[in-house]
Amino acid sequence: MDKKNILIVEDEANIAEVLIAYCENEGFRVTHLSSGQGVVEYVKENSVDLMLLDLMLPHVDGLSICKEIRSFSQLAIIMVTA
């Protein structure tokens, strides 16, 4: 069975490390981006099954990213925020 792809968009290194570790331990393939810049383009160009998306990001905020992705995709998105 192919591994599912999770995109983690999180600028806090400590939080990202924990999310990555948990996802990889459960057998997911993980990509991590640390800012909002380039996220929409990444989703358009790659196969992503689930995105964990922080709301407060440098360059482009998570809500704006979510709205833009919703205009062309039904990708499952879980918002991660403090």
mmCIF file of the N, C-alpha and C atoms, coordinates in Angstrom:
data_MODEL
# 
_entry.id   MODEL 
# 
loop_
_atom_site.group_PDB 
_atom_site.id 
_atom_site.type_symbol 
_atom_site.label_atom_id 
_atom_site.label_alt_id 
_atom_site.label_comp_id 
_atom_site.label_asym_id 
_atom_site.label_entity_id 
_atom_site.label_seq_id 
_atom_site.pdbx_PDB_ins_code 
_atom_site.Cartn_x 
_atom_site.Cartn_y 
_atom_site.Cartn_z 
_atom_site.occupancy 
_atom_site.B_iso_or_equiv 
_atom_site.pdbx_formal_charge 
_atom_site.auth_seq_id 
_atom_site.auth_comp_id 
_atom_site.auth_asym_id 
_atom_site.auth_atom_id 
_atom_site.pdbx_PDB_model_num 
ATOM 1   N N  . MET A 1 1  ? 0.844   -1.188 0.000  1.00 0.00 ? 1  MET A N  1 
ATOM 2   C CA . MET A 1 1  ? 0.000   0.000  0.000  1.00 0.00 ? 1  MET A CA 1 
ATOM 3   C C  . MET A 1 1  ? 0.886   1.246  0.000  1.00 0.00 ? 1  MET A C  1 
ATOM 4   N N  . ASP A 1 2  ? 0.552   2.216  -0.835 1.00 0.00 ? 2  ASP A N  1 
ATOM 5   C CA . ASP A 1 2  ? 1.327   3.447  -0.910 1.00 0.00 ? 2  ASP A CA 1 
ATOM 6   C C  . ASP A 1 2  ? 1.135   4.286  0.346  1.00 0.00 ? 2  ASP A C  1 
ATOM 7   N N  . LYS A 1 3  ? 2.210   4.941  0.745  1.00 0.00 ? 3  LYS A N  1 
ATOM 8   C CA . LYS A 1 3  ? 2.127   5.857  1.878  1.00 0.00 ? 3  LYS A CA 1 
ATOM 9   C C  . LYS A 1 3  ? 1.333   7.088  1.476  1.00 0.00 ? 3  LYS A C  1 
ATOM 10  N N  . LYS A 1 4  ? 0.515   7.582  2.380  1.00 0.00 ? 4  LYS A N  1 
ATOM 11  C CA . LYS A 1 4  ? -0.212  8.829  2.165  1.00 0.00 ? 4  LYS A CA 1 
ATOM 12  C C  . LYS A 1 4  ? 0.728   9.992  2.425  1.00 0.00 ? 4  LYS A C  1 
ATOM 13  N N  . ASN A 1 5  ? 0.501   11.082 1.700  1.00 0.00 ? 5  ASN A N  1 
ATOM 14  C CA . ASN A 1 5  ? 1.358   12.268 1.792  1.00 0.00 ? 5  ASN A CA 1 
ATOM 15  C C  . ASN A 1 5  ? 0.701   13.341 2.652  1.00 0.00 ? 5  ASN A C  1 
ATOM 16  N N  . ILE A 1 6  ? 1.419   13.776 3.663  1.00 0.00 ? 6  ILE A N  1 
ATOM 17  C CA . ILE A 1 6  ? 0.957   14.858 4.530  1.00 0.00 ? 6  ILE A CA 1 
ATOM 18  C C  . ILE A 1 6  ? 1.874   16.057 4.352  1.00 0.00 ? 6  ILE A C  1 
ATOM 19  N N  . LEU A 1 7  ? 1.265   17.213 4.155  1.00 0.00 ? 7  LEU A N  1 
ATOM 20  C CA . LEU A 1 7  ? 2.001   18.471 4.083  1.00 0.00 ? 7  LEU A CA 1 
ATOM 21  C C  . LEU A 1 7  ? 1.795   19.197 5.405  1.00 0.00 ? 7  LEU A C  1 
ATOM 22  N N  . ILE A 1 8  ? 2.875   19.480 6.107  1.00 0.00 ? 8  ILE A N  1 
ATOM 23  C CA . ILE A 1 8  ? 2.819   20.228 7.360  1.00 0.00 ? 8  ILE A CA 1 
ATOM 24  C C  . ILE A 1 8  ? 3.358   21.621 7.091  1.00 0.00 ? 8  ILE A C  1 
ATOM 25  N N  . VAL A 1 9  ? 2.515   22.624 7.349  1.00 0.00 ? 9  VAL A N  1 
ATOM 26  C CA . VAL A 1 9  ? 2.919   24.021 7.172  1.00 0.00 ? 9  VAL A CA 1 
ATOM 27  C C  . VAL A 1 9  ? 2.917   24.648 8.563  1.00 0.00 ? 9  VAL A C  1 
ATOM 28  N N  . GLU A 1 10 ? 4.105   24.779 9.131  1.00 0.00 ? 10 GLU A N  1 
ATOM 29  C CA . GLU A 1 10 ? 4.271   25.237 10.516 1.00 0.00 ? 10 GLU A CA 1 
ATOM 30  C C  . GLU A 1 10 ? 5.604   25.954 10.641 1.00 0.00 ? 10 GLU A C  1 
ATOM 31  N N  . ASP A 1 11 ? 5.571   27.172 11.183 1.00 0.00 ? 11 ASP A N  1 
ATOM 32  C CA . ASP A 1 11 ? 6.810   27.955 11.302 1.00 0.00 ? 11 ASP A CA 1 
ATOM 33  C C  . ASP A 1 11 ? 7.552   27.735 12.619 1.00 0.00 ? 11 ASP A C  1 
ATOM 34  N N  . GLU A 1 12 ? 6.897   27.212 13.621 1.00 0.00 ? 12 GLU A N  1 
ATOM 35  C CA . GLU A 1 12 ? 7.559   26.941 14.910 1.00 0.00 ? 12 GLU A CA 1 
ATOM 36  C C  . GLU A 1 12 ? 8.269   25.596 14.815 1.00 0.00 ? 12 GLU A C  1 
ATOM 37  N N  . ALA A 1 13 ? 9.598   25.623 14.876 1.00 0.00 ? 13 ALA A N  1 
ATOM 38  C CA . ALA A 1 13 ? 10.398  24.412 14.674 1.00 0.00 ? 13 ALA A CA 1 
ATOM 39  C C  . ALA A 1 13 ? 10.039  23.300 15.654 1.00 0.00 ? 13 ALA A C  1 
ATOM 40  N N  . ASN A 1 14 ? 9.839   23.629 16.926 1.00 0.00 ? 14 ASN A N  1 
ATOM 41  C CA . ASN A 1 14 ? 9.527   22.600 17.931 1.00 0.00 ? 14 ASN A CA 1 
ATOM 42  C C  . ASN A 1 14 ? 8.211   21.903 17.635 1.00 0.00 ? 14 ASN A C  1 
ATOM 43  N N  . ILE A 1 15 ? 7.204   22.677 17.260 1.00 0.00 ? 15 ILE A N  1 
ATOM 44  C CA . ILE A 1 15 ? 5.898   22.097 16.931 1.00 0.00 ? 15 ILE A CA 1 
ATOM 45  C C  . ILE A 1 15 ? 6.011   21.252 15.671 1.00 0.00 ? 15 ILE A C  1 
ATOM 46  N N  . ALA A 1 16 ? 6.697   21.770 14.672 1.00 0.00 ? 16 ALA A N  1 
ATOM 47  C CA . ALA A 1 16 ? 6.868   21.035 13.420 1.00 0.00 ? 16 ALA A CA 1 
ATOM 48  C C  . ALA A 1 16 ? 7.563   19.698 13.654 1.00 0.00 ? 16 ALA A C  1 
ATOM 49  N N  . GLU A 1 17 ? 8.605   19.699 14.477 1.00 0.00 ? 17 GLU A N  1 
ATOM 50  C CA . GLU A 1 17 ? 9.337   18.458 14.762 1.00 0.00 ? 17 GLU A CA 1 
ATOM 51  C C  . GLU A 1 17 ? 8.435   17.402 15.383 1.00 0.00 ? 17 GLU A C  1 
ATOM 52  N N  . VAL A 1 18 ? 7.586   17.805 16.310 1.00 0.00 ? 18 VAL A N  1 
ATOM 53  C CA . VAL A 1 18 ? 6.671   16.861 16.954 1.00 0.00 ? 18 VAL A CA 1 
ATOM 54  C C  . VAL A 1 18 ? 5.656   16.323 15.946 1.00 0.00 ? 18 VAL A C  1 
ATOM 55  N N  . LEU A 1 19 ? 5.059   17.219 15.151 1.00 0.00 ? 19 LEU A N  1 
ATOM 56  C CA . LEU A 1 19 ? 4.080   16.784 14.149 1.00 0.00 ? 19 LEU A CA 1 
ATOM 57  C C  . LEU A 1 19 ? 4.710   15.829 13.137 1.00 0.00 ? 19 LEU A C  1 
ATOM 58  N N  . ILE A 1 20 ? 5.895   16.170 12.671 1.00 0.00 ? 20 ILE A N  1 
ATOM 59  C CA . ILE A 1 20 ? 6.600   15.327 11.701 1.00 0.00 ? 20 ILE A CA 1 
ATOM 60  C C  . ILE A 1 20 ? 6.876   13.952 12.309 1.00 0.00 ? 20 ILE A C  1 
ATOM 61  N N  . ALA A 1 21 ? 7.381   13.929 13.518 1.00 0.00 ? 21 ALA A N  1 
ATOM 62  C CA . ALA A 1 21 ? 7.710   12.656 14.170 1.00 0.00 ? 21 ALA A CA 1 
ATOM 63  C C  . ALA A 1 21 ? 6.473   11.770 14.322 1.00 0.00 ? 21 ALA A C  1 
ATOM 64  N N  . TYR A 1 22 ? 5.369   12.338 14.792 1.00 0.00 ? 22 TYR A N  1 
ATOM 65  C CA . TYR A 1 22 ? 4.142   11.550 14.966 1.00 0.00 ? 22 TYR A CA 1 
ATOM 66  C C  . TYR A 1 22 ? 3.643   11.018 13.625 1.00 0.00 ? 22 TYR A C  1 
ATOM 67  N N  . CYS A 1 23 ? 3.630   11.848 12.614 1.00 0.00 ? 23 CYS A N  1 
ATOM 68  C CA . CYS A 1 23 ? 3.130   11.420 11.304 1.00 0.00 ? 23 CYS A CA 1 
ATOM 69  C C  . CYS A 1 23 ? 4.022   10.347 10.686 1.00 0.00 ? 23 CYS A C  1 
ATOM 70  N N  . GLU A 1 24 ? 5.322   10.536 10.754 1.00 0.00 ? 24 GLU A N  1 
ATOM 71  C CA . GLU A 1 24 ? 6.246   9.543  10.199 1.00 0.00 ? 24 GLU A CA 1 
ATOM 72  C C  . GLU A 1 24 ? 6.163   8.225  10.964 1.00 0.00 ? 24 GLU A C  1 
ATOM 73  N N  . ASN A 1 25 ? 6.005   8.294  12.283 1.00 0.00 ? 25 ASN A N  1 
ATOM 74  C CA . ASN A 1 25 ? 5.869   7.078  13.086 1.00 0.00 ? 25 ASN A CA 1 
ATOM 75  C C  . ASN A 1 25 ? 4.621   6.282  12.725 1.00 0.00 ? 25 ASN A C  1 
ATOM 76  N N  . GLU A 1 26 ? 3.612   6.969  12.205 1.00 0.00 ? 26 GLU A N  1 
ATOM 77  C CA . GLU A 1 26 ? 2.377   6.300  11.782 1.00 0.00 ? 26 GLU A CA 1 
ATOM 78  C C  . GLU A 1 26 ? 2.425   5.867  10.314 1.00 0.00 ? 26 GLU A C  1 
ATOM 79  N N  . GLY A 1 27 ? 3.576   6.069  9.675  1.00 0.00 ? 27 GLY A N  1 
ATOM 80  C CA . GLY A 1 27 ? 3.766   5.562  8.321  1.00 0.00 ? 27 GLY A CA 1 
ATOM 81  C C  . GLY A 1 27 ? 3.447   6.524  7.196  1.00 0.00 ? 27 GLY A C  1 
ATOM 82  N N  . PHE A 1 28 ? 3.255   7.795  7.506  1.00 0.00 ? 28 PHE A N  1 
ATOM 83  C CA . PHE A 1 28 ? 2.979   8.790  6.470  1.00 0.00 ? 28 PHE A CA 1 
ATOM 84  C C  . PHE A 1 28 ? 4.270   9.340  5.886  1.00 0.00 ? 28 PHE A C  1 
ATOM 85  N N  . ARG A 1 29 ? 4.213   9.761  4.642  1.00 0.00 ? 29 ARG A N  1 
ATOM 86  C CA . ARG A 1 29 ? 5.302   10.503 4.010  1.00 0.00 ? 29 ARG A CA 1 
ATOM 87  C C  . ARG A 1 29 ? 5.017   11.976 4.298  1.00 0.00 ? 29 ARG A C  1 
ATOM 88  N N  . VAL A 1 30 ? 6.006   12.699 4.821  1.00 0.00 ? 30 VAL A N  1 
ATOM 89  C CA . VAL A 1 30 ? 5.787   14.068 5.295  1.00 0.00 ? 30 VAL A CA 1 
ATOM 90  C C  . VAL A 1 30 ? 6.665   15.059 4.540  1.00 0.00 ? 30 VAL A C  1 
ATOM 91  N N  . THR A 1 31 ? 6.047   16.177 4.161  1.00 0.00 ? 31 THR A N  1 
ATOM 92  C CA . THR A 1 31 ? 6.770   17.334 3.646  1.00 0.00 ? 31 THR A CA 1 
ATOM 93  C C  . THR A 1 31 ? 6.480   18.484 4.599  1.00 0.00 ? 31 THR A C  1 
ATOM 94  N N  . HIS A 1 32 ? 7.512   19.251 4.921  1.00 0.00 ? 32 HIS A N  1 
ATOM 95  C CA . HIS A 1 32 ? 7.346   20.378 5.845  1.00 0.00 ? 32 HIS A CA 1 
ATOM 96  C C  . HIS A 1 32 ? 7.733   21.674 5.142  1.00 0.00 ? 32 HIS A C  1 
ATOM 97  N N  . LEU A 1 33 ? 6.851   22.667 5.245  1.00 0.00 ? 33 LEU A N  1 
ATOM 98  C CA . LEU A 1 33 ? 7.143   24.023 4.786  1.00 0.00 ? 33 LEU A CA 1 
ATOM 99  C C  . LEU A 1 33 ? 7.019   24.940 5.997  1.00 0.00 ? 33 LEU A C  1 
ATOM 100 N N  . SER A 1 34 ? 7.961   25.865 6.143  1.00 0.00 ? 34 SER A N  1 
ATOM 101 C CA . SER A 1 34 ? 7.990   26.693 7.349  1.00 0.00 ? 34 SER A CA 1 
ATOM 102 C C  . SER A 1 34 ? 7.437   28.103 7.167  1.00 0.00 ? 34 SER A C  1 
ATOM 103 N N  . SER A 1 35 ? 6.904   28.405 5.997  1.00 0.00 ? 35 SER A N  1 
ATOM 104 C CA . SER A 1 35 ? 6.234   29.698 5.806  1.00 0.00 ? 35 SER A CA 1 
ATOM 105 C C  . SER A 1 35 ? 5.069   29.504 4.836  1.00 0.00 ? 35 SER A C  1 
ATOM 106 N N  . GLY A 1 36 ? 4.226   30.512 4.749  1.00 0.00 ? 36 GLY A N  1 
ATOM 107 C CA . GLY A 1 36 ? 3.082   30.433 3.853  1.00 0.00 ? 36 GLY A CA 1 
ATOM 108 C C  . GLY A 1 36 ? 3.441   30.624 2.391  1.00 0.00 ? 36 GLY A C  1 
ATOM 109 N N  . GLN A 1 37 ? 4.609   31.128 2.152  1.00 0.00 ? 37 GLN A N  1 
ATOM 110 C CA . GLN A 1 37 ? 5.040   31.394 0.778  1.00 0.00 ? 37 GLN A CA 1 
ATOM 111 C C  . GLN A 1 37 ? 5.269   30.080 0.030  1.00 0.00 ? 37 GLN A C  1 
ATOM 112 N N  . GLY A 1 38 ? 4.626   29.926 -1.119 1.00 0.00 ? 38 GLY A N  1 
ATOM 113 C CA . GLY A 1 38 ? 4.824   28.754 -1.952 1.00 0.00 ? 38 GLY A CA 1 
ATOM 114 C C  . GLY A 1 38 ? 3.937   27.558 -1.629 1.00 0.00 ? 38 GLY A C  1 
ATOM 115 N N  . VAL A 1 39 ? 3.093   27.663 -0.610 1.00 0.00 ? 39 VAL A N  1 
ATOM 116 C CA . VAL A 1 39 ? 2.258   26.528 -0.216 1.00 0.00 ? 39 VAL A CA 1 
ATOM 117 C C  . VAL A 1 39 ? 1.241   26.185 -1.308 1.00 0.00 ? 39 VAL A C  1 
ATOM 118 N N  . VAL A 1 40 ? 0.551   27.178 -1.824 1.00 0.00 ? 40 VAL A N  1 
ATOM 119 C CA . VAL A 1 40 ? -0.470  26.925 -2.847 1.00 0.00 ? 40 VAL A CA 1 
ATOM 120 C C  . VAL A 1 40 ? 0.165   26.293 -4.079 1.00 0.00 ? 40 VAL A C  1 
ATOM 121 N N  . GLU A 1 41 ? 1.295   26.799 -4.497 1.00 0.00 ? 41 GLU A N  1 
ATOM 122 C CA . GLU A 1 41 ? 1.992   26.242 -5.651 1.00 0.00 ? 41 GLU A CA 1 
ATOM 123 C C  . GLU A 1 41 ? 2.404   24.794 -5.383 1.00 0.00 ? 41 GLU A C  1 
ATOM 124 N N  . TYR A 1 42 ? 2.861   24.514 -4.160 1.00 0.00 ? 42 TYR A N  1 
ATOM 125 C CA . TYR A 1 42 ? 3.256   23.148 -3.810 1.00 0.00 ? 42 TYR A CA 1 
ATOM 126 C C  . TYR A 1 42 ? 2.057   22.207 -3.944 1.00 0.00 ? 42 TYR A C  1 
ATOM 127 N N  . VAL A 1 43 ? 0.906   22.624 -3.425 1.00 0.00 ? 43 VAL A N  1 
ATOM 128 C CA . VAL A 1 43 ? -0.296  21.787 -3.479 1.00 0.00 ? 43 VAL A CA 1 
ATOM 129 C C  . VAL A 1 43 ? -0.716  21.553 -4.928 1.00 0.00 ? 43 VAL A C  1 
ATOM 130 N N  . LYS A 1 44 ? -0.606  22.565 -5.764 1.00 0.00 ? 44 LYS A N  1 
ATOM 131 C CA . LYS A 1 44 ? -0.979  22.419 -7.176 1.00 0.00 ? 44 LYS A CA 1 
ATOM 132 C C  . LYS A 1 44 ? -0.061  21.441 -7.913 1.00 0.00 ? 44 LYS A C  1 
ATOM 133 N N  . GLU A 1 45 ? 1.200   21.378 -7.512 1.00 0.00 ? 45 GLU A N  1 
ATOM 134 C CA . GLU A 1 45 ? 2.195   20.608 -8.257 1.00 0.00 ? 45 GLU A CA 1 
ATOM 135 C C  . GLU A 1 45 ? 2.493   19.228 -7.673 1.00 0.00 ? 45 GLU A C  1 
ATOM 136 N N  . ASN A 1 46 ? 1.958   18.920 -6.491 1.00 0.00 ? 46 ASN A N  1 
ATOM 137 C CA . ASN A 1 46 ? 2.288   17.660 -5.823 1.00 0.00 ? 46 ASN A CA 1 
ATOM 138 C C  . ASN A 1 46 ? 1.033   16.967 -5.316 1.00 0.00 ? 46 ASN A C  1 
ATOM 139 N N  . SER A 1 47 ? 1.161   15.680 -5.111 1.00 0.00 ? 47 SER A N  1 
ATOM 140 C CA . SER A 1 47 ? 0.071   14.893 -4.558 1.00 0.00 ? 47 SER A CA 1 
ATOM 141 C C  . SER A 1 47 ? 0.093   15.029 -3.036 1.00 0.00 ? 47 SER A C  1 
ATOM 142 N N  . VAL A 1 48 ? -0.941  15.636 -2.483 1.00 0.00 ? 48 VAL A N  1 
ATOM 143 C CA . VAL A 1 48 ? -1.049  15.819 -1.033 1.00 0.00 ? 48 VAL A CA 1 
ATOM 144 C C  . VAL A 1 48 ? -2.397  15.244 -0.600 1.00 0.00 ? 48 VAL A C  1 
ATOM 145 N N  . ASP A 1 49 ? -2.381  14.371 0.411  1.00 0.00 ? 49 ASP A N  1 
ATOM 146 C CA . ASP A 1 49 ? -3.614  13.754 0.903  1.00 0.00 ? 49 ASP A CA 1 
ATOM 147 C C  . ASP A 1 49 ? -4.213  14.501 2.085  1.00 0.00 ? 49 ASP A C  1 
ATOM 148 N N  . LEU A 1 50 ? -3.367  15.183 2.855  1.00 0.00 ? 50 LEU A N  1 
ATOM 149 C CA . LEU A 1 50 ? -3.804  15.921 4.038  1.00 0.00 ? 50 LEU A CA 1 
ATOM 150 C C  . LEU A 1 50 ? -2.811  17.033 4.316  1.00 0.00 ? 50 LEU A C  1 
ATOM 151 N N  . MET A 1 51 ? -3.329  18.178 4.737  1.00 0.00 ? 51 MET A N  1 
ATOM 152 C CA . MET A 1 51 ? -2.446  19.275 5.117  1.00 0.00 ? 51 MET A CA 1 
ATOM 153 C C  . MET A 1 51 ? -2.749  19.692 6.553  1.00 0.00 ? 51 MET A C  1 
ATOM 154 N N  . LEU A 1 52 ? -1.695  19.790 7.358  1.00 0.00 ? 52 LEU A N  1 
ATOM 155 C CA . LEU A 1 52 ? -1.782  20.377 8.694  1.00 0.00 ? 52 LEU A CA 1 
ATOM 156 C C  . LEU A 1 52 ? -1.275  21.800 8.545  1.00 0.00 ? 52 LEU A C  1 
ATOM 157 N N  . LEU A 1 53 ? -2.147  22.775 8.760  1.00 0.00 ? 53 LEU A N  1 
ATOM 158 C CA . LEU A 1 53 ? -1.867  24.164 8.404  1.00 0.00 ? 53 LEU A CA 1 
ATOM 159 C C  . LEU A 1 53 ? -1.968  25.083 9.615  1.00 0.00 ? 53 LEU A C  1 
ATOM 160 N N  . ASP A 1 54 ? -0.863  25.734 9.940  1.00 0.00 ? 54 ASP A N  1 
ATOM 161 C CA . ASP A 1 54 ? -0.836  26.734 11.008 1.00 0.00 ? 54 ASP A CA 1 
ATOM 162 C C  . ASP A 1 54 ? -1.558  27.986 10.522 1.00 0.00 ? 54 ASP A C  1 
ATOM 163 N N  . LEU A 1 55 ? -2.226  28.678 11.414 1.00 0.00 ? 55 LEU A N  1 
ATOM 164 C CA . LEU A 1 55 ? -2.906  29.917 11.032 1.00 0.00 ? 55 LEU A CA 1 
ATOM 165 C C  . LEU A 1 55 ? -1.953  31.098 10.930 1.00 0.00 ? 55 LEU A C  1 
ATOM 166 N N  . MET A 1 56 ? -1.031  31.204 11.868 1.00 0.00 ? 56 MET A N  1 
ATOM 167 C CA . MET A 1 56 ? -0.134  32.357 11.909 1.00 0.00 ? 56 MET A CA 1 
ATOM 168 C C  . MET A 1 56 ? 1.216   31.961 11.325 1.00 0.00 ? 56 MET A C  1 
ATOM 169 N N  . LEU A 1 57 ? 1.441   32.377 10.079 1.00 0.00 ? 57 LEU A N  1 
ATOM 170 C CA . LEU A 1 57 ? 2.657   32.034 9.345  1.00 0.00 ? 57 LEU A CA 1 
ATOM 171 C C  . LEU A 1 57 ? 3.314   33.292 8.798  1.00 0.00 ? 57 LEU A C  1 
ATOM 172 N N  . PRO A 1 58 ? 4.614   33.249 8.574  1.00 0.00 ? 58 PRO A N  1 
ATOM 173 C CA . PRO A 1 58 ? 5.257   34.375 7.890  1.00 0.00 ? 58 PRO A CA 1 
ATOM 174 C C  . PRO A 1 58 ? 4.853   34.401 6.414  1.00 0.00 ? 58 PRO A C  1 
ATOM 175 N N  . HIS A 1 59 ? 4.797   35.571 5.849  1.00 0.00 ? 59 HIS A N  1 
ATOM 176 C CA . HIS A 1 59 ? 4.541   35.855 4.437  1.00 0.00 ? 59 HIS A CA 1 
ATOM 177 C C  . HIS A 1 59 ? 3.070   35.749 4.050  1.00 0.00 ? 59 HIS A C  1 
ATOM 178 N N  . VAL A 1 60 ? 2.429   34.605 4.239  1.00 0.00 ? 60 VAL A N  1 
ATOM 179 C CA . VAL A 1 60 ? 1.009   34.437 3.910  1.00 0.00 ? 60 VAL A CA 1 
ATOM 180 C C  . VAL A 1 60 ? 0.373   33.663 5.055  1.00 0.00 ? 60 VAL A C  1 
ATOM 181 N N  . ASP A 1 61 ? -0.741  34.176 5.598  1.00 0.00 ? 61 ASP A N  1 
ATOM 182 C CA . ASP A 1 61 ? -1.367  33.510 6.741  1.00 0.00 ? 61 ASP A CA 1 
ATOM 183 C C  . ASP A 1 61 ? -2.144  32.264 6.308  1.00 0.00 ? 61 ASP A C  1 
ATOM 184 N N  . GLY A 1 62 ? -2.352  31.366 7.258  1.00 0.00 ? 62 GLY A N  1 
ATOM 185 C CA . GLY A 1 62 ? -3.004  30.096 6.981  1.00 0.00 ? 62 GLY A CA 1 
ATOM 186 C C  . GLY A 1 62 ? -4.420  30.225 6.460  1.00 0.00 ? 62 GLY A C  1 
ATOM 187 N N  . LEU A 1 63 ? -5.180  31.193 6.943  1.00 0.00 ? 63 LEU A N  1 
ATOM 188 C CA . LEU A 1 63 ? -6.555  31.365 6.476  1.00 0.00 ? 63 LEU A CA 1 
ATOM 189 C C  . LEU A 1 63 ? -6.587  31.744 4.994  1.00 0.00 ? 63 LEU A C  1 
ATOM 190 N N  . SER A 1 64 ? -5.695  32.620 4.573  1.00 0.00 ? 64 SER A N  1 
ATOM 191 C CA . SER A 1 64 ? -5.610  33.001 3.155  1.00 0.00 ? 64 SER A CA 1 
ATOM 192 C C  . SER A 1 64 ? -5.222  31.805 2.295  1.00 0.00 ? 64 SER A C  1 
ATOM 193 N N  . ILE A 1 65 ? -4.287  30.995 2.789  1.00 0.00 ? 65 ILE A N  1 
ATOM 194 C CA . ILE A 1 65 ? -3.876  29.790 2.064  1.00 0.00 ? 65 ILE A CA 1 
ATOM 195 C C  . ILE A 1 65 ? -5.057  28.847 1.919  1.00 0.00 ? 65 ILE A C  1 
ATOM 196 N N  . CYS A 1 66 ? -5.788  28.627 3.007  1.00 0.00 ? 66 CYS A N  1 
ATOM 197 C CA . CYS A 1 66 ? -6.943  27.734 2.991  1.00 0.00 ? 66 CYS A CA 1 
ATOM 198 C C  . CYS A 1 66 ? -7.982  28.208 1.981  1.00 0.00 ? 66 CYS A C  1 
ATOM 199 N N  . LYS A 1 67 ? -8.302  29.487 1.996  1.00 0.00 ? 67 LYS A N  1 
ATOM 200 C CA . LYS A 1 67 ? -9.290  30.031 1.054  1.00 0.00 ? 67 LYS A CA 1 
ATOM 201 C C  . LYS A 1 67 ? -8.850  29.838 -0.385 1.00 0.00 ? 67 LYS A C  1 
ATOM 202 N N  . GLU A 1 68 ? -7.586  30.077 -0.669 1.00 0.00 ? 68 GLU A N  1 
ATOM 203 C CA . GLU A 1 68 ? -7.096  29.928 -2.039 1.00 0.00 ? 68 GLU A CA 1 
ATOM 204 C C  . GLU A 1 68 ? -7.131  28.467 -2.480 1.00 0.00 ? 68 GLU A C  1 
ATOM 205 N N  . ILE A 1 69 ? -6.729  27.563 -1.608 1.00 0.00 ? 69 ILE A N  1 
ATOM 206 C CA . ILE A 1 69 ? -6.759  26.138 -1.957 1.00 0.00 ? 69 ILE A CA 1 
ATOM 207 C C  . ILE A 1 69 ? -8.191  25.673 -2.172 1.00 0.00 ? 69 ILE A C  1 
ATOM 208 N N  . ARG A 1 70 ? -9.121  26.157 -1.376 1.00 0.00 ? 70 ARG A N  1 
ATOM 209 C CA . ARG A 1 70 ? -10.527 25.785 -1.539 1.00 0.00 ? 70 ARG A CA 1 
ATOM 210 C C  . ARG A 1 70 ? -11.087 26.217 -2.896 1.00 0.00 ? 70 ARG A C  1 
ATOM 211 N N  . SER A 1 71 ? -10.475 27.191 -3.539 1.00 0.00 ? 71 SER A N  1 
ATOM 212 C CA . SER A 1 71 ? -10.978 27.643 -4.838 1.00 0.00 ? 71 SER A CA 1 
ATOM 213 C C  . SER A 1 71 ? -10.704 26.637 -5.953 1.00 0.00 ? 71 SER A C  1 
ATOM 214 N N  . PHE A 1 72 ? -9.809  25.649 -5.701 1.00 0.00 ? 72 PHE A N  1 
ATOM 215 C CA . PHE A 1 72 ? -9.494  24.667 -6.736 1.00 0.00 ? 72 PHE A CA 1 
ATOM 216 C C  . PHE A 1 72 ? -9.387  23.228 -6.226 1.00 0.00 ? 72 PHE A C  1 
ATOM 217 N N  . SER A 1 73 ? -9.519  23.002 -4.906 1.00 0.00 ? 73 SER A N  1 
ATOM 218 C CA . SER A 1 73 ? -9.288  21.660 -4.375 1.00 0.00 ? 73 SER A CA 1 
ATOM 219 C C  . SER A 1 73 ? -10.142 21.394 -3.135 1.00 0.00 ? 73 SER A C  1 
ATOM 220 N N  . GLN A 1 74 ? -10.454 20.131 -2.926 1.00 0.00 ? 74 GLN A N  1 
ATOM 221 C CA . GLN A 1 74 ? -11.155 19.692 -1.715 1.00 0.00 ? 74 GLN A CA 1 
ATOM 222 C C  . GLN A 1 74 ? -10.196 18.968 -0.770 1.00 0.00 ? 74 GLN A C  1 
ATOM 223 N N  . LEU A 1 75 ? -8.899  19.288 -0.864 1.00 0.00 ? 75 LEU A N  1 
ATOM 224 C CA . LEU A 1 75 ? -7.874  18.722 0.004  1.00 0.00 ? 75 LEU A CA 1 
ATOM 225 C C  . LEU A 1 75 ? -8.306  18.799 1.468  1.00 0.00 ? 75 LEU A C  1 
ATOM 226 N N  . ALA A 1 76 ? -8.126  17.717 2.194  1.00 0.00 ? 76 ALA A N  1 
ATOM 227 C CA . ALA A 1 76 ? -8.410  17.729 3.632  1.00 0.00 ? 76 ALA A CA 1 
ATOM 228 C C  . ALA A 1 76 ? -7.393  18.613 4.339  1.00 0.00 ? 76 ALA A C  1 
ATOM 229 N N  . ILE A 1 77 ? -7.887  19.589 5.099  1.00 0.00 ? 77 ILE A N  1 
ATOM 230 C CA . ILE A 1 77 ? -7.018  20.541 5.796  1.00 0.00 ? 77 ILE A CA 1 
ATOM 231 C C  . ILE A 1 77 ? -7.408  20.554 7.273  1.00 0.00 ? 77 ILE A C  1 
ATOM 232 N N  . ILE A 1 78 ? -6.416  20.361 8.119  1.00 0.00 ? 78 ILE A N  1 
ATOM 233 C CA . ILE A 1 78 ? -6.602  20.510 9.557  1.00 0.00 ? 78 ILE A CA 1 
ATOM 234 C C  . ILE A 1 78 ? -5.844  21.749 9.989  1.00 0.00 ? 78 ILE A C  1 
ATOM 235 N N  . MET A 1 79 ? -6.560  22.698 10.589 1.00 0.00 ? 79 MET A N  1 
ATOM 236 C CA . MET A 1 79 ? -5.936  23.925 11.040 1.00 0.00 ? 79 MET A CA 1 
ATOM 237 C C  . MET A 1 79 ? -5.272  23.664 12.392 1.00 0.00 ? 79 MET A C  1 
ATOM 238 N N  . VAL A 1 80 ? -4.002  24.057 12.490 1.00 0.00 ? 80 VAL A N  1 
ATOM 239 C CA . VAL A 1 80 ? -3.226  23.885 13.712 1.00 0.00 ? 80 VAL A CA 1 
ATOM 240 C C  . VAL A 1 80 ? -2.931  25.275 14.262 1.00 0.00 ? 80 VAL A C  1 
ATOM 241 N N  . THR A 1 81 ? -3.378  25.535 15.493 1.00 0.00 ? 81 THR A N  1 
ATOM 242 C CA . THR A 1 81 ? -3.158  26.857 16.046 1.00 0.00 ? 81 THR A CA 1 
ATOM 243 C C  . THR A 1 81 ? -3.102  26.784 17.576 1.00 0.00 ? 81 THR A C  1 
ATOM 244 N N  . ALA A 1 82 ? -2.374  27.702 18.149 1.00 0.00 ? 82 ALA A N  1 
ATOM 245 C CA . ALA A 1 82 ? -2.291  27.752 19.611 1.00 0.00 ? 82 ALA A CA 1 
ATOM 246 C C  . ALA A 1 82 ? -3.587  28.293 20.174 1.00 0.00 ? 82 ALA A C  1 
# 
